[in-house]
Amino acid sequence: MREAAVVNNLEVYGMDSMMDVIQFLTGQKAFEATTIDTRKEFYEHQYLYDLDFADVRGQENVKRALEVAAAGSHNIILIGPPGSGKSMMAKRLPSILPPLTLAESLE
């Protein structure tokens, strides 16, 4: 519901049941539209990352490849045996990507 409320000029109503929908459409019950301050949400969460690329120790070649890919907006594929750190590195990649603009994040 929050994702739908981000769309401009669209009223979004959250309902818990079909009975709520019927009561809303027949005017028996009033609901308030969900509103989101898109700019506030965007700027509050712009730099919040659970995992940080700076936490990675070793793997210098892979770190360099990810840094180059992030800086140049290039694609990258990580191949290796289980436990070699592919997922760990990929989960930390967003912390080094350039920040998105508001328009890019909505896209």
Biopython code that builds the backbone (N, CA, C, O; Angstrom):
import numpy as np
from Bio.PDB.StructureBuilder import StructureBuilder

atoms = [
    (1, "MET", "N", (0.828, -1.179, 0.000)),
    (1, "MET", "CA", (0.000, 0.000, 0.000)),
    (1, "MET", "C", (0.875, 1.245, 0.000)),
    (1, "MET", "O", (0.556, 2.231, -0.665)),
    (2, "ARG", "N", (1.978, 1.203, 0.745)),
    (2, "ARG", "CA", (2.861, 2.371, 0.784)),
    (2, "ARG", "C", (3.466, 2.635, -0.591)),
    (2, "ARG", "O", (3.650, 3.790, -0.976)),
    (3, "GLU", "N", (3.775, 1.574, -1.332)),
    (3, "GLU", "CA", (4.351, 1.754, -2.655)),
    (3, "GLU", "C", (3.359, 2.429, -3.591)),
    (3, "GLU", "O", (3.745, 3.282, -4.389)),
    (4, "ALA", "N", (2.106, 2.063, -3.504)),
    (4, "ALA", "CA", (1.083, 2.669, -4.353)),
    (4, "ALA", "C", (0.866, 4.128, -3.986)),
    (4, "ALA", "O", (0.564, 4.941, -4.859)),
    (5, "ALA", "N", (1.012, 4.471, -2.725)),
    (5, "ALA", "CA", (0.779, 5.843, -2.270)),
    (5, "ALA", "C", (1.849, 6.808, -2.759)),
    (5, "ALA", "O", (1.663, 8.023, -2.688)),
    (6, "VAL", "N", (2.963, 6.285, -3.254)),
    (6, "VAL", "CA", (4.031, 7.139, -3.769)),
    (6, "VAL", "C", (3.624, 7.796, -5.085)),
    (6, "VAL", "O", (4.123, 8.872, -5.415)),
    (7, "VAL", "N", (2.733, 7.170, -5.832)),
    (7, "VAL", "CA", (2.300, 7.702, -7.127)),
    (7, "VAL", "C", (1.576, 9.026, -6.920)),
    (7, "VAL", "O", (0.679, 9.137, -6.084)),
    (8, "ASN", "N", (1.983, 10.028, -7.699)),
    (8, "ASN", "CA", (1.364, 11.349, -7.593)),
    (8, "ASN", "C", (-0.080, 11.328, -8.085)),
    (8, "ASN", "O", (-0.424, 10.574, -8.996)),
    (9, "ASN", "N", (-0.904, 12.144, -7.487)),
    (9, "ASN", "CA", (-2.305, 12.331, -7.882)),
    (9, "ASN", "C", (-3.108, 11.033, -7.849)),
    (9, "ASN", "O", (-3.972, 10.815, -8.698)),
    (10, "LEU", "N", (-2.832, 10.192, -6.893)),
    (10, "LEU", "CA", (-3.566, 8.941, -6.746)),
    (10, "LEU", "C", (-3.891, 8.754, -5.272)),
    (10, "LEU", "O", (-2.998, 8.749, -4.425)),
    (11, "GLU", "N", (-5.177, 8.602, -4.972)),
    (11, "GLU", "CA", (-5.581, 8.339, -3.593)),
    (11, "GLU", "C", (-5.579, 6.833, -3.365)),
    (11, "GLU", "O", (-6.170, 6.079, -4.138)),
    (12, "VAL", "N", (-4.917, 6.405, -2.308)),
    (12, "VAL", "CA", (-4.804, 4.985, -1.996)),
    (12, "VAL", "C", (-5.458, 4.730, -0.648)),
    (12, "VAL", "O", (-5.156, 5.397, 0.342)),
    (13, "TYR", "N", (-6.357, 3.759, -0.626)),
    (13, "TYR", "CA", (-7.066, 3.390, 0.598)),
    (13, "TYR", "C", (-6.747, 1.938, 0.919)),
    (13, "TYR", "O", (-6.836, 1.068, 0.052)),
    (14, "GLY", "N", (-6.377, 1.682, 2.159)),
    (14, "GLY", "CA", (-6.114, 0.323, 2.592)),
    (14, "GLY", "C", (-7.334, -0.269, 3.277)),
    (14, "GLY", "O", (-7.914, 0.335, 4.179)),
    (15, "MET", "N", (-7.709, -1.445, 2.839)),
    (15, "MET", "CA", (-8.874, -2.135, 3.402)),
    (15, "MET", "C", (-8.436, -3.487, 3.951)),
    (15, "MET", "O", (-7.560, -4.146, 3.390)),
    (16, "ASP", "N", (-9.057, -3.888, 5.051)),
    (16, "ASP", "CA", (-8.732, -5.174, 5.657)),
    (16, "ASP", "C", (-9.603, -6.309, 5.146)),
    (16, "ASP", "O", (-9.217, -7.475, 5.234)),
    (17, "SER", "N", (-10.768, -5.983, 4.615)),
    (17, "SER", "CA", (-11.675, -7.041, 4.172)),
    (17, "SER", "C", (-12.555, -6.533, 3.037)),
    (17, "SER", "O", (-12.603, -5.335, 2.761)),
    (18, "MET", "N", (-13.237, -7.444, 2.395)),
    (18, "MET", "CA", (-14.178, -7.073, 1.332)),
    (18, "MET", "C", (-15.349, -6.293, 1.913)),
    (18, "MET", "O", (-15.926, -5.443, 1.235)),
    (19, "MET", "N", (-15.700, -6.574, 3.154)),
    (19, "MET", "CA", (-16.782, -5.830, 3.796)),
    (19, "MET", "C", (-16.396, -4.353, 3.905)),
    (19, "MET", "O", (-17.229, -3.474, 3.682)),
    (20, "ASP", "N", (-15.142, -4.083, 4.246)),
    (20, "ASP", "CA", (-14.668, -2.696, 4.292)),
    (20, "ASP", "C", (-14.788, -2.035, 2.922)),
    (20, "ASP", "O", (-15.185, -0.874, 2.825)),
    (21, "VAL", "N", (-14.451, -2.760, 1.876)),
    (21, "VAL", "CA", (-14.543, -2.215, 0.515)),
    (21, "VAL", "C", (-15.987, -1.869, 0.188)),
    (21, "VAL", "O", (-16.269, -0.792, -0.337)),
    (22, "ILE", "N", (-16.901, -2.782, 0.498)),
    (22, "ILE", "CA", (-18.324, -2.546, 0.213)),
    (22, "ILE", "C", (-18.830, -1.344, 0.999)),
    (22, "ILE", "O", (-19.524, -0.488, 0.450)),
    (23, "GLN", "N", (-18.485, -1.278, 2.282)),
    (23, "GLN", "CA", (-18.925, -0.149, 3.104)),
    (23, "GLN", "C", (-18.335, 1.169, 2.602)),
    (23, "GLN", "O", (-19.000, 2.203, 2.653)),
    (24, "PHE", "N", (-17.115, 1.139, 2.126)),
    (24, "PHE", "CA", (-16.490, 2.351, 1.596)),
    (24, "PHE", "C", (-17.179, 2.794, 0.305)),
    (24, "PHE", "O", (-17.491, 3.973, 0.132)),
    (25, "LEU", "N", (-17.412, 1.845, -0.591)),
    (25, "LEU", "CA", (-18.014, 2.185, -1.885)),
    (25, "LEU", "C", (-19.468, 2.630, -1.763)),
    (25, "LEU", "O", (-19.939, 3.435, -2.566)),
    (26, "THR", "N", (-20.179, 2.116, -0.769)),
    (26, "THR", "CA", (-21.576, 2.519, -0.579)),
    (26, "THR", "C", (-21.701, 3.739, 0.323)),
    (26, "THR", "O", (-22.802, 4.249, 0.531)),
    (27, "GLY", "N", (-20.576, 4.211, 0.862)),
    (27, "GLY", "CA", (-20.596, 5.405, 1.696)),
    (27, "GLY", "C", (-20.988, 5.149, 3.137)),
    (27, "GLY", "O", (-21.224, 6.102, 3.880)),
    (28, "GLN", "N", (-21.067, 3.895, 3.558)),
    (28, "GLN", "CA", (-21.442, 3.562, 4.925)),
    (28, "GLN", "C", (-20.299, 3.793, 5.914)),
    (28, "GLN", "O", (-20.533, 4.007, 7.104)),
    (29, "LYS", "N", (-19.081, 3.748, 5.421)),
    (29, "LYS", "CA", (-17.923, 3.882, 6.294)),
    (29, "LYS", "C", (-16.876, 4.740, 5.584)),
    (29, "LYS", "O", (-16.632, 4.580, 4.388)),
    (30, "ALA", "N", (-16.268, 5.642, 6.332)),
    (30, "ALA", "CA", (-15.252, 6.519, 5.745)),
    (30, "ALA", "C", (-13.852, 6.010, 6.090)),
    (30, "ALA", "O", (-13.592, 5.573, 7.211)),
    (31, "PHE", "N", (-12.978, 6.075, 5.125)),
    (31, "PHE", "CA", (-11.578, 5.711, 5.318)),
    (31, "PHE", "C", (-10.718, 6.887, 4.884)),
    (31, "PHE", "O", (-11.108, 7.667, 4.015)),
    (32, "GLU", "N", (-9.551, 7.007, 5.492)),
    (32, "GLU", "CA", (-8.629, 8.059, 5.089)),
    (32, "GLU", "C", (-7.620, 7.499, 4.095)),
    (32, "GLU", "O", (-7.134, 6.377, 4.237)),
    (33, "ALA", "N", (-7.320, 8.304, 3.096)),
    (33, "ALA", "CA", (-6.332, 7.893, 2.101)),
    (33, "ALA", "C", (-4.948, 7.846, 2.740)),
    (33, "ALA", "O", (-4.619, 8.653, 3.609)),
    (34, "THR", "N", (-4.150, 6.890, 2.294)),
    (34, "THR", "CA", (-2.770, 6.791, 2.753)),
    (34, "THR", "C", (-1.950, 7.832, 2.012)),
    (34, "THR", "O", (-1.993, 7.909, 0.784)),
    (35, "THR", "N", (-1.211, 8.623, 2.753)),
    (35, "THR", "CA", (-0.358, 9.626, 2.120)),
    (35, "THR", "C", (1.087, 9.404, 2.546)),
    (35, "THR", "O", (1.372, 9.048, 3.689)),
    (36, "ILE", "N", (1.976, 9.620, 1.608)),
    (36, "ILE", "CA", (3.402, 9.443, 1.844)),
    (36, "ILE", "C", (4.114, 10.723, 1.424)),
    (36, "ILE", "O", (3.891, 11.229, 0.324)),
    (37, "ASP", "N", (4.962, 11.242, 2.289)),
    (37, "ASP", "CA", (5.817, 12.367, 1.917)),
    (37, "ASP", "C", (7.044, 11.765, 1.232)),
    (37, "ASP", "O", (8.014, 11.380, 1.886)),
    (38, "THR", "N", (6.979, 11.691, -0.095)),
    (38, "THR", "CA", (8.001, 10.999, -0.868)),
    (38, "THR", "C", (9.391, 11.573, -0.642)),
    (38, "THR", "O", (10.352, 10.827, -0.449)),
    (39, "ARG", "N", (9.498, 12.875, -0.665)),
    (39, "ARG", "CA", (10.816, 13.498, -0.476)),
    (39, "ARG", "C", (11.400, 13.168, 0.900)),
    (39, "ARG", "O", (12.580, 12.837, 1.020)),
    (40, "LYS", "N", (10.570, 13.260, 1.923)),
    (40, "LYS", "CA", (11.039, 12.974, 3.282)),
    (40, "LYS", "C", (11.507, 11.525, 3.390)),
    (40, "LYS", "O", (12.591, 11.255, 3.907)),
    (41, "GLU", "N", (10.691, 10.600, 2.902)),
    (41, "GLU", "CA", (11.046, 9.176, 2.941)),
    (41, "GLU", "C", (12.347, 8.922, 2.183)),
    (41, "GLU", "O", (13.216, 8.185, 2.649)),
    (42, "PHE", "N", (12.469, 9.543, 1.009)),
    (42, "PHE", "CA", (13.652, 9.345, 0.173)),
    (42, "PHE", "C", (14.917, 9.796, 0.892)),
    (42, "PHE", "O", (15.895, 9.051, 0.966)),
    (43, "TYR", "N", (14.896, 11.010, 1.418)),
    (43, "TYR", "CA", (16.099, 11.547, 2.047)),
    (43, "TYR", "C", (16.418, 10.880, 3.382)),
    (43, "TYR", "O", (17.584, 10.814, 3.770)),
    (44, "GLU", "N", (15.408, 10.388, 4.089)),
    (44, "GLU", "CA", (15.659, 9.683, 5.351)),
    (44, "GLU", "C", (16.335, 8.335, 5.124)),
    (44, "GLU", "O", (17.138, 7.896, 5.947)),
    (45, "HIS", "N", (16.016, 7.679, 4.012)),
    (45, "HIS", "CA", (16.514, 6.329, 3.766)),
    (45, "HIS", "C", (17.597, 6.263, 2.696)),
    (45, "HIS", "O", (18.028, 5.173, 2.318)),
    (46, "GLN", "N", (18.035, 7.403, 2.210)),
    (46, "GLN", "CA", (18.979, 7.430, 1.100)),
    (46, "GLN", "C", (20.303, 6.748, 1.431)),
    (46, "GLN", "O", (20.877, 6.077, 0.574)),
    (47, "TYR", "N", (20.789, 6.905, 2.639)),
    (47, "TYR", "CA", (22.102, 6.367, 2.986)),
    (47, "TYR", "C", (22.034, 5.293, 4.068)),
    (47, "TYR", "O", (23.036, 5.028, 4.732)),
    (48, "LEU", "N", (20.889, 4.680, 4.254)),
    (48, "LEU", "CA", (20.759, 3.621, 5.253)),
    (48, "LEU", "C", (21.077, 2.268, 4.616)),
    (48, "LEU", "O", (20.340, 1.794, 3.751)),
    (49, "TYR", "N", (22.163, 1.660, 5.045)),
    (49, "TYR", "CA", (22.548, 0.349, 4.540)),
    (49, "TYR", "C", (22.789, -0.568, 5.728)),
    (49, "TYR", "O", (23.439, -0.182, 6.699)),
    (50, "ASP", "N", (22.266, -1.776, 5.645)),
    (50, "ASP", "CA", (22.483, -2.747, 6.711)),
    (50, "ASP", "C", (23.917, -3.272, 6.696)),
    (50, "ASP", "O", (24.506, -3.548, 7.741)),
    (51, "LEU", "N", (24.463, -3.403, 5.488)),
    (51, "LEU", "CA", (25.801, -3.967, 5.330)),
    (51, "LEU", "C", (26.694, -2.946, 4.634)),
    (51, "LEU", "O", (26.251, -2.255, 3.717)),
    (52, "ASP", "N", (27.937, -2.850, 5.063)),
    (52, "ASP", "CA", (28.851, -1.852, 4.519)),
    (52, "ASP", "C", (30.013, -2.528, 3.794)),
    (52, "ASP", "O", (30.590, -3.497, 4.287)),
    (53, "PHE", "N", (30.340, -2.009, 2.636)),
    (53, "PHE", "CA", (31.442, -2.534, 1.836)),
    (53, "PHE", "C", (32.770, -2.434, 2.593)),
    (53, "PHE", "O", (33.677, -3.233, 2.361)),
    (54, "ALA", "N", (32.882, -1.480, 3.476)),
    (54, "ALA", "CA", (34.120, -1.294, 4.247)),
    (54, "ALA", "C", (34.382, -2.457, 5.204)),
    (54, "ALA", "O", (35.501, -2.610, 5.696)),
    (55, "ASP", "N", (33.365, -3.277, 5.473)),
    (55, "ASP", "CA", (33.534, -4.419, 6.375)),
    (55, "ASP", "C", (34.278, -5.585, 5.726)),
    (55, "ASP", "O", (34.700, -6.507, 6.423)),
    (56, "VAL", "N", (34.442, -5.558, 4.419)),
    (56, "VAL", "CA", (35.062, -6.674, 3.698)),
    (56, "VAL", "C", (36.569, -6.653, 3.930)),
    (56, "VAL", "O", (37.224, -5.626, 3.753)),
    (57, "ARG", "N", (37.100, -7.792, 4.326)),
    (57, "ARG", "CA", (38.540, -7.935, 4.536)),
    (57, "ARG", "C", (39.081, -8.893, 3.473)),
    (57, "ARG", "O", (38.461, -9.912, 3.172)),
    (58, "GLY", "N", (40.239, -8.556, 2.913)),
    (58, "GLY", "CA", (40.816, -9.401, 1.871)),
    (58, "GLY", "C", (40.070, -9.210, 0.557)),
    (58, "GLY", "O", (39.449, -8.169, 0.342)),
    (59, "GLN", "N", (40.124, -10.187, -0.307)),
    (59, "GLN", "CA", (39.411, -10.162, -1.589)),
    (59, "GLN", "C", (39.718, -8.886, -2.382)),
    (59, "GLN", "O", (38.811, -8.308, -2.982)),
    (60, "GLU", "N", (40.968, -8.442, -2.394)),
    (60, "GLU", "CA", (41.325, -7.157, -2.999)),
    (60, "GLU", "C", (40.952, -7.079, -4.476)),
    (60, "GLU", "O", (40.463, -6.043, -4.928)),
    (61, "ASN", "N", (41.170, -8.147, -5.235)),
    (61, "ASN", "CA", (40.839, -8.121, -6.665)),
    (61, "ASN", "C", (39.338, -7.984, -6.888)),
    (61, "ASN", "O", (38.901, -7.236, -7.763)),
    (62, "VAL", "N", (38.561, -8.696, -6.105)),
    (62, "VAL", "CA", (37.104, -8.630, -6.239)),
    (62, "VAL", "C", (36.599, -7.260, -5.803)),
    (62, "VAL", "O", (35.723, -6.687, -6.450)),
    (63, "LYS", "N", (37.139, -6.738, -4.723)),
    (63, "LYS", "CA", (36.728, -5.406, -4.259)),
    (63, "LYS", "C", (37.021, -4.362, -5.328)),
    (63, "LYS", "O", (36.191, -3.490, -5.588)),
    (64, "ARG", "N", (38.181, -4.442, -5.943)),
    (64, "ARG", "CA", (38.545, -3.483, -6.996)),
    (64, "ARG", "C", (37.593, -3.621, -8.179)),
    (64, "ARG", "O", (37.146, -2.611, -8.723)),
    (65, "ALA", "N", (37.276, -4.835, -8.584)),
    (65, "ALA", "CA", (36.355, -5.049, -9.703)),
    (65, "ALA", "C", (34.975, -4.473, -9.391)),
    (65, "ALA", "O", (34.356, -3.851, -10.253)),
    (66, "LEU", "N", (34.494, -4.673, -8.179)),
    (66, "LEU", "CA", (33.192, -4.128, -7.793)),
    (66, "LEU", "C", (33.218, -2.603, -7.738)),
    (66, "LEU", "O", (32.239, -1.956, -8.110)),
    (67, "GLU", "N", (34.314, -2.030, -7.283)),
    (67, "GLU", "CA", (34.433, -0.568, -7.243)),
    (67, "GLU", "C", (34.404, 0.022, -8.649)),
    (67, "GLU", "O", (33.747, 1.036, -8.885)),
    (68, "VAL", "N", (35.114, -0.609, -9.580)),
    (68, "VAL", "CA", (35.125, -0.138, -10.971)),
    (68, "VAL", "C", (33.738, -0.277, -11.583)),
    (68, "VAL", "O", (33.265, 0.630, -12.268)),
    (69, "ALA", "N", (33.086, -1.405, -11.340)),
    (69, "ALA", "CA", (31.740, -1.622, -11.875)),
    (69, "ALA", "C", (30.758, -0.607, -11.308)),
    (69, "ALA", "O", (29.916, -0.085, -12.039)),
    (70, "ALA", "N", (30.857, -0.324, -10.021)),
    (70, "ALA", "CA", (29.949, 0.634, -9.387)),
    (70, "ALA", "C", (30.191, 2.045, -9.912)),
    (70, "ALA", "O", (29.240, 2.776, -10.187)),
    (71, "ALA", "N", (31.447, 2.427, -10.052)),
    (71, "ALA", "CA", (31.777, 3.782, -10.503)),
    (71, "ALA", "C", (31.366, 4.014, -11.950)),
    (71, "ALA", "O", (30.949, 5.114, -12.312)),
    (72, "GLY", "N", (31.484, 2.983, -12.775)),
    (72, "GLY", "CA", (31.179, 3.143, -14.196)),
    (72, "GLY", "C", (29.822, 2.634, -14.616)),
    (72, "GLY", "O", (29.523, 2.593, -15.809)),
    (73, "SER", "N", (28.998, 2.246, -13.671)),
    (73, "SER", "CA", (27.670, 1.682, -13.961)),
    (73, "SER", "C", (27.763, 0.473, -14.888)),
    (73, "SER", "O", (26.967, 0.326, -15.815)),
    (74, "HIS", "N", (28.741, -0.388, -14.626)),
    (74, "HIS", "CA", (28.934, -1.589, -15.427)),
    (74, "HIS", "C", (28.260, -2.784, -14.754)),
    (74, "HIS", "O", (28.041, -2.794, -13.543)),
    (75, "ASN", "N", (27.941, -3.779, -15.562)),
    (75, "ASN", "CA", (27.423, -5.038, -15.031)),
    (75, "ASN", "C", (28.595, -5.881, -14.543)),
    (75, "ASN", "O", (29.731, -5.705, -14.984)),
    (76, "ILE", "N", (28.303, -6.788, -13.637)),
    (76, "ILE", "CA", (29.348, -7.682, -13.135)),
    (76, "ILE", "C", (28.702, -9.008, -12.764)),
    (76, "ILE", "O", (27.559, -9.048, -12.309)),
    (77, "ILE", "N", (29.436, -10.081, -12.960)),
    (77, "ILE", "CA", (28.958, -11.404, -12.560)),
    (77, "ILE", "C", (29.996, -11.993, -11.606)),
    (77, "ILE", "O", (31.198, -11.926, -11.860)),
    (78, "LEU", "N", (29.522, -12.562, -10.526)),
    (78, "LEU", "CA", (30.404, -13.161, -9.531)),
    (78, "LEU", "C", (30.282, -14.677, -9.628)),
    (78, "LEU", "O", (29.197, -15.236, -9.470)),
    (79, "ILE", "N", (31.397, -15.325, -9.888)),
    (79, "ILE", "CA", (31.423, -16.777, -10.045)),
    (79, "ILE", "C", (32.454, -17.343, -9.083)),
    (79, "ILE", "O", (33.556, -16.808, -8.956)),
    (80, "GLY", "N", (32.095, -18.424, -8.409)),
    (80, "GLY", "CA", (33.037, -19.067, -7.501)),
    (80, "GLY", "C", (32.353, -20.156, -6.712)),
    (80, "GLY", "O", (31.133, -20.305, -6.775)),
    (81, "PRO", "N", (33.125, -20.912, -5.973)),
    (81, "PRO", "CA", (32.547, -22.001, -5.183)),
    (81, "PRO", "C", (31.740, -21.462, -4.007)),
    (81, "PRO", "O", (31.909, -20.311, -3.604)),
    (82, "PRO", "N", (30.862, -22.299, -3.459)),
    (82, "PRO", "CA", (30.098, -21.882, -2.284)),
    (82, "PRO", "C", (31.032, -21.477, -1.148)),
    (82, "PRO", "O", (32.045, -22.128, -0.891)),
    (83, "GLY", "N", (30.671, -20.395, -0.480)),
    (83, "GLY", "CA", (31.458, -19.944, 0.656)),
    (83, "GLY", "C", (32.612, -19.028, 0.307)),
    (83, "GLY", "O", (33.383, -18.642, 1.185)),
    (84, "SER", "N", (32.744, -18.673, -0.968)),
    (84, "SER", "CA", (33.878, -17.820, -1.359)),
    (84, "SER", "C", (33.602, -16.336, -1.161)),
    (84, "SER", "O", (34.511, -15.520, -1.312)),
    (85, "GLY", "N", (32.360, -15.966, -0.825)),
    (85, "GLY", "CA", (32.062, -14.570, -0.514)),
    (85, "GLY", "C", (31.286, -13.817, -1.573)),
    (85, "GLY", "O", (31.169, -12.594, -1.494)),
    (86, "LYS", "N", (30.754, -14.513, -2.560)),
    (86, "LYS", "CA", (30.012, -13.848, -3.643)),
    (86, "LYS", "C", (28.798, -13.098, -3.112)),
    (86, "LYS", "O", (28.633, -11.912, -3.398)),
    (87, "SER", "N", (27.966, -13.757, -2.359)),
    (87, "SER", "CA", (26.748, -13.125, -1.826)),
    (87, "SER", "C", (27.091, -12.029, -0.832)),
    (87, "SER", "O", (26.441, -10.984, -0.804)),
    (88, "MET", "N", (28.103, -12.262, -0.023)),
    (88, "MET", "CA", (28.517, -11.266, 0.960)),
    (88, "MET", "C", (28.944, -9.982, 0.264)),
    (88, "MET", "O", (28.580, -8.890, 0.701)),
    (89, "MET", "N", (29.707, -10.101, -0.809)),
    (89, "MET", "CA", (30.165, -8.921, -1.555)),
    (89, "MET", "C", (28.992, -8.246, -2.264)),
    (89, "MET", "O", (28.880, -7.020, -2.254)),
    (90, "ALA", "N", (28.124, -9.041, -2.875)),
    (90, "ALA", "CA", (26.989, -8.480, -3.614)),
    (90, "ALA", "C", (26.034, -7.731, -2.685)),
    (90, "ALA", "O", (25.478, -6.702, -3.070)),
    (91, "LYS", "N", (25.839, -8.234, -1.478)),
    (91, "LYS", "CA", (24.941, -7.571, -0.524)),
    (91, "LYS", "C", (25.506, -6.237, -0.037)),
    (91, "LYS", "O", (24.754, -5.361, 0.389)),
    (92, "ARG", "N", (26.812, -6.087, -0.100)),
    (92, "ARG", "CA", (27.449, -4.850, 0.350)),
    (92, "ARG", "C", (27.650, -3.840, -0.777)),
    (92, "ARG", "O", (28.002, -2.689, -0.517)),
    (93, "LEU", "N", (27.437, -4.248, -2.004)),
    (93, "LEU", "CA", (27.639, -3.373, -3.158)),
    (93, "LEU", "C", (26.822, -2.081, -3.109)),
    (93, "LEU", "O", (27.365, -1.034, -3.462)),
    (94, "PRO", "N", (25.554, -2.087, -2.694)),
    (94, "PRO", "CA", (24.796, -0.825, -2.671)),
    (94, "PRO", "C", (25.434, 0.274, -1.830)),
    (94, "PRO", "O", (25.186, 1.455, -2.076)),
    (95, "SER", "N", (26.242, -0.086, -0.853)),
    (95, "SER", "CA", (26.842, 0.946, -0.003)),
    (95, "SER", "C", (27.923, 1.748, -0.721)),
    (95, "SER", "O", (28.338, 2.791, -0.216)),
    (96, "ILE", "N", (28.396, 1.289, -1.894)),
    (96, "ILE", "CA", (29.393, 2.060, -2.645)),
    (96, "ILE", "C", (28.839, 2.609, -3.954)),
    (96, "ILE", "O", (29.553, 3.294, -4.687)),
    (97, "LEU", "N", (27.587, 2.319, -4.255)),
    (97, "LEU", "CA", (26.993, 2.854, -5.481)),
    (97, "LEU", "C", (26.706, 4.339, -5.319)),
    (97, "LEU", "O", (26.420, 4.800, -4.214)),
    (98, "PRO", "N", (26.783, 5.095, -6.420)),
    (98, "PRO", "CA", (26.407, 6.512, -6.331)),
    (98, "PRO", "C", (24.943, 6.623, -5.920)),
    (98, "PRO", "O", (24.129, 5.787, -6.314)),
    (99, "PRO", "N", (24.596, 7.632, -5.142)),
    (99, "PRO", "CA", (23.202, 7.754, -4.699)),
    (99, "PRO", "C", (22.261, 8.026, -5.872)),
    (99, "PRO", "O", (22.617, 8.733, -6.815)),
    (100, "LEU", "N", (21.065, 7.459, -5.802)),
    (100, "LEU", "CA", (20.048, 7.694, -6.820)),
    (100, "LEU", "C", (19.394, 9.048, -6.597)),
    (100, "LEU", "O", (19.307, 9.534, -5.470)),
    (101, "THR", "N", (18.940, 9.644, -7.683)),
    (101, "THR", "CA", (18.119, 10.840, -7.544)),
    (101, "THR", "C", (16.717, 10.389, -7.165)),
    (101, "THR", "O", (16.400, 9.202, -7.241)),
    (102, "LEU", "N", (15.888, 11.322, -6.763)),
    (102, "LEU", "CA", (14.512, 10.980, -6.404)),
    (102, "LEU", "C", (13.789, 10.370, -7.598)),
    (102, "LEU", "O", (13.073, 9.380, -7.448)),
    (103, "ALA", "N", (13.968, 10.949, -8.777)),
    (103, "ALA", "CA", (13.312, 10.428, -9.987)),
    (103, "ALA", "C", (13.781, 9.011, -10.298)),
    (103, "ALA", "O", (12.972, 8.160, -10.668)),
    (104, "GLU", "N", (15.082, 8.749, -10.153)),
    (104, "GLU", "CA", (15.612, 7.411, -10.413)),
    (104, "GLU", "C", (15.060, 6.398, -9.420)),
    (104, "GLU", "O", (14.742, 5.270, -9.796)),
    (105, "SER", "N", (14.946, 6.785, -8.176)),
    (105, "SER", "CA", (14.448, 5.848, -7.169)),
    (105, "SER", "C", (12.974, 5.533, -7.379)),
    (105, "SER", "O", (12.538, 4.420, -7.085)),
    (106, "LEU", "N", (12.202, 6.485, -7.878)),
    (106, "LEU", "CA", (10.787, 6.233, -8.147)),
    (106, "LEU", "C", (10.599, 5.377, -9.394)),
    (106, "LEU", "O", (9.622, 4.639, -9.517)),
    (107, "GLU", "N", (11.549, 5.489, -10.311)),
    (107, "GLU", "CA", (11.473, 4.718, -11.549)),
    (107, "GLU", "C", (11.614, 3.252, -11.238)),
    (107, "GLU", "O", (11.578, 2.422, -12.146)),
]
sb = StructureBuilder()
sb.init_structure("model")
sb.init_model(0)
sb.init_chain("A")
sb.init_seg("    ")
for serial, (resi, resn, name, xyz) in enumerate(atoms, 1):
    if name == "N":
        sb.init_residue(resn, " ", resi, " ")
    sb.init_atom(name, np.array(xyz, "f"), 0.0, 1.0, " ", f" {name:<3s}", serial, name[0])
structure = sb.get_structure()
